[in-house]
Amino acid sequence: MAFTEFDTAELPREQRFAWWCEVVGRGVAPTRITSDEASDFAGSFGSLGMGRLQLSTITFPGLRSKRTAELVRRGDPETYELTLVLSGAMEVSQLRNEARLSAGDFAFWTSSRPYGGRAVSEPGTGGPRAIILHLPRALVPVPEDRMNRLLACAVPGGTGMGRILADHLTSVAREAPGLDALDAERLGMVTLDLAVGMLAARTGAQDRLPPESRHQMLLVRIDLFIQDHLADPQLCPAAIAAHHHISVRLLHQLFRSRGETVSAAIRRRRLERCYADLADPSLLAVPVHAIGARWGLSGPDRFSRSFRAAYGIPPGEYRRTALPRTSGGACRRTPADIGPGCSWPVRIGTSLSALDANDGRTDRRTDLSGTDTR
């Protein structure tokens, strides 16, 4: 396996804090750490090798950390440290910048300069937990002076590229114990593209990215847009292209490498949502055709044909066979999948008709190099 994890619970109490500090120093960078809970310290540290990248998962009680100029001179892995705060509250300072971060925020600093940090528990989220992505500075094509603007700054992880990267890192960390070295290395390439894309967007340096990375970033944004607007019947290739200010032709070119057309991808994802809803006991009172319409598949006959073509069984028959196997009447999908709660109906996203309405932008289509393709 490519993932290893260490937990202080496996050690005698008097050895836990010193051991945890040593593991973190080796896994991140030599740092001076103090804690009011050193005598009864509880923490863990996980590490996933991803080719030239490394991802760490870390839990700990309240503490303070300081990387001095002396420690930098003693050893510097020359990395950018991109930290996603999962719980608790953290403070970081570097290069005269200071930031306070809560769950869902990214913190950013470099191992090549002194920095200080503090972490505490926070009501409602518990003790500090985080995912750290260690990016070799040599792999980040953004000029150092622009990167310095982000040091010790809070980067929101709930919208745009921040949300995309946060979702990705959380998923990788969750699946890390089951990954082999080859899978982890492949994920490392995707992770690098996403992280560099977010950093480039935050610093206005998208022009420094290679074409392949720009294509990847655009596809990720398109995927997220499709996911958020599956319920809108107006979702179609033309609407997607208009929202992202590209031509429909370029949109189809981007999807060609996946072996699936844009329309097929939309239909597949809608049917997957219907498949889950039909097996949800809490939605038993909702007619089959209404579930199809809920996800943009209007027309009972059309929905039934599409569902049967995908799953080999009509939607009504599938519901009758699936529901007895569910347990406890609980919603099978999380609220995050379908919006707040599991109530009906729920509309996800904003109607496409309200996007870019008559603002003069939807007629402008450019390719990834900036060339106008109207």
N, C-alpha and C positions, 0 to 999 in steps of 0.2 A: 504494500500500500504506500501511496505517496504522502499520507497524512499521519502525523504523530501528535499525541496529546499528553500533557503532563498535568497532574492534579496534586495539590499540596496535601489532600486528604490521605494520600498514600504514605506520608512521612510523619515521623514524630513531631509533635507540636513545636518543640524548640528549634527545629531545623527548617521549618516551612518558609519563613520569610526570607532568610538568606539564600535558600535554594531557589525560590521563585525569582528573586532579584538577579541571580546568576543566569537563570534560563532566559529571562527577558533581555538581559544585557547581551547574551549571545545571539538571540533571535532578532533583536531590533538594533540596538547600538549601546555601548557602555554608557550607563546612566546612573546617577546617584539618586537612590530612592529611600524615602522615609515614610513611616506610617504609624499612626497612633494605635493601630491594631496589630503591630508586629508580633506581639506575644501570643496572639491567637489568630494568626493570619490564615485566610482561606482564599485561594486563588487557583486559576488554571491557565495554561498556555498551550495552544495548538498551532501546528505549523504545517502548511501545505506547500511543497515545492511545485512550481508551475513553470518549468524551464528556467528562464532568466529572471522570472518574477518569484516572489514569495508572498503568501497570504498567511496572516496569523489571526487566531481568535484568542481573546484574552478576557479574563474575569478577575476581579480583585475588589477589596474593600477600599475605603478612602485612603488616599496617599498623596504624596508630593514627589515630583521628579525634577531633576536638574541635570542637564548635560552641559558641562563647563567647557571652556576653551581648552583646558588641559586634557579633558577626556576626548575631545575632538582630535587633538594632536596625537593622542595615544592610539586611536583607532577610528577610522572613518570608512564605513561601507559605501559612502557616496550614493546615498539613496534619497529619494523623496518619499516621505511617509504620509500616506493618505488614509486617514482613520475615520471609519463610520461609527458613530456613537449609537449603540443599541439601547442602552439604559444608563441611568445615572446622569450626572452633570460633570463636564470637564472644562478646564481652563487651560489655555496654552499661550505662551508668549515667545516671540522670536523676532529679531531684527526690528525692535521698537514697536512691533504690533502685538496686540493682545485680543483674545477672543474668548467668549464663554459659549459653550456648546451644550445643547440638550439632545435627547434621543432623536435620531433622524438627521442630525447635522453631520457634515464632514469637517474634520480638522486636517490641516495640511502644514507640514514643516519639513525641513531638510536635516539630515544627519550631519551635514558639513558645517553647521553653524551652532553656536550655543543656543539652548532653549530651556524653558521651564514649563512645568505643567502641574496641575492639581486636579484631582478627581474626588467626587463625593457621591454618596447615595442621594437619590431624589425621590420625594414622595410620589407614589404612583408608578414608578418605573423600577425601583429597587436599586441594588448595587451596580457599580459601573461595569459595563460589558461593551466590548468593541471588536470590530474587525479592522485589521490593519493591512493595507496593501503596500508592499515595499517595492518601489519603482526605481530601478537603476537610473541615475540621472542621464547617463549616456543614451538611454532609449527614449528620452522625452525630447522631441524636436523643437520645443518652444524655447525661445531665448531666455537666458537666466534672469535678465532684468525684468522680464514680464512675469516669470515664475515668482520672483521675489515679492511681487504685489500680493500674491495669495498666501504668503507665509503667515501663519497664526491668524488666519481669517476663517470665519465660519462660512461654509458653503452649504446651502440648503440641499437636502437629499430627497425632498418631496415633490419636486417638479422638474420638468425638462430632462436634460442629460443627467442631472443629479439623481433623479428618481430612477432612471434607467440603470445607472451604475449601482445604486444602492440595492435595487432588486436583484441585479446580477450577482453582486458580492454576497448577499444574504443567501441566495440559492446555492452558490458555490460552497460557502461555508457549511450549509446544511448537508450537502451531499458529499463533502470532502472525505469522510471515513470510507466511503465505498469507491473512491476513484483510484484507478491504477496510474502509474507514472505517465503512460502515453496519453490517457484522457486528461490528466492534469496539465500536461504540456500544451495540448491543443487548446484547453480552456485559457491557458496563459496568454496565448496569442490574441484571443478574443478579448480577454480582460484588458490587455495592454491597449488595444484599439479603443475600447470604451473609456478607459481612464484618461488616455491622452486626448481623446475627443472632448471629454468634459473640461479638462484643463485648458485646451485650446479655445473652447467656447468661452470660458470664463476670462481669458486673457486677450480675446480678439485675435487669435493667431491661427485661425482655421486654414489660412493660406499656406501654413508651414507643414500641413499634414500631407502625406502621399495620397495619390488618387484612391488607392485601395482602402485606406482608412476613411476617407471621406465617403466612399460608397457604403462602407460598413456602418458609419454613423447615421447616414441618411436612412438606410434600411431599418436600423433599430428604431429611429424616430417614427418611421412609417408603421412599423409593427405595433408600437405603442398607441399610435393614433387609431389604427384599425381596432385594436382591443377596446379602446375607450368609446368607440362609436358603432360597435356591432349592432346595437339596438336601433340605430337610425336607418330607416329604409332608403335614405338618399346616399348611403355610403356606396361608392362605386369608384372605379379607377379615375374617372375625370375629377371627382370631388377630392380624392386623395392627392392627385397631382396638383390641383389648384391650391390646396391648403399648403403644400410644401414648395410651391413656386417652381415646379419643374414641369416638363412636358409629359403627356401621357406616354409618349414613345419611350422616354427615358425611364419612366416608372416600370414599363414592361421589360425593358432591358435589365433593370436591377433584379427583377424577379426571375428572369430567365435562368440564372445560375442555380436556382432552387428546384427547378423542374416542376414548378407549379405556377399557374397564372395568378394574377391579382384577384380576379373574380373567384377562382377556385379556392384561394386561401381564405377569402371572406366567407364563402359558403361553408367551408370546412369548419371554421371557428364558430360560426353561428350554429351549425348542427351540433357541435360539441357542447355548446351551452344548452341547447334544447335537450340533448341526451341526458345531461345532468339534472335539468329541471324536471324532466319527466319521471325521474327516479326519486324525486324529493317529496316525501310524505306531506310536508307543509304546503305544497302546491297542488294537492290532490283535487281541490275544488276548482282549480283553474282549467278550463277546457283545453284539449290538446291543441286545437287550432290557435288559441290565444297565446299559448307558449311559443308557437312558431312565429306569430306576429310580434310577440315581445322581443324577439331577436332578429327582426327585420325580414322574416320569411313569410310574407303576407300571402293569403290565398290557401285554403285548406288542401286543395288538390296538389298544388305546387309543393307545399311543405311535405305532404305525405310521400310524394314521389321522390323528393330529394332525400328524405330521411331513409326511405326504403333502399334507395340506390347506395347510400353510404353504409347502412348497418344491416341490410338484408331482412328487415322486418318493419312493418308499418309502425308509426309512432304510438298509436293507441294500443296495439298489441304489446309493444315493448313496455309501455307503462304498466300494463296488467301483469306482466311477468316480472318486472323489476321491483315493484313496490313491496310485494310480500317479503323480499329478501332484505329490505332496509330495516333498521332497528331503532326503536325508541322514538320515532317521529322527529329525529333531529335533522336539521338542515345538513345535507351532505357536503355542501361547499361553504367556504368561509364567507363572512360578510364582505371581505375585500374583493371577492370574486364578482359579486353582484351589486355592490353598493351597500350603504348603511343598513344593517339588519338583514333579515330574510323576508321582509314584508313584500306584498305584491300590490300594485306594480312598482317597479323601480326603473327609472330611466338613467342610463349611464351616459355621461358626457353631454356635450352641447349639440343641438341639432346642427347638421352641416349647413343648413340654409342660413344659419345665423353667423357663420364664419366668413370673414372677409367680404361681407355683403357690400357691394357697390363702393369699395374703397380704392378701386383702381389697381389693386395688387394681383387679383386673380388672373388677369390677362397676361401677366408677365411670367414667362417661363424661361428658366435658365438651366443649363447643364451644370455639372459639378465644377467645371473649370471657370464658370462665370460667364460663359458665352450665351448671348441671348438667342433663344431658339423659337421665337414666335413665328 
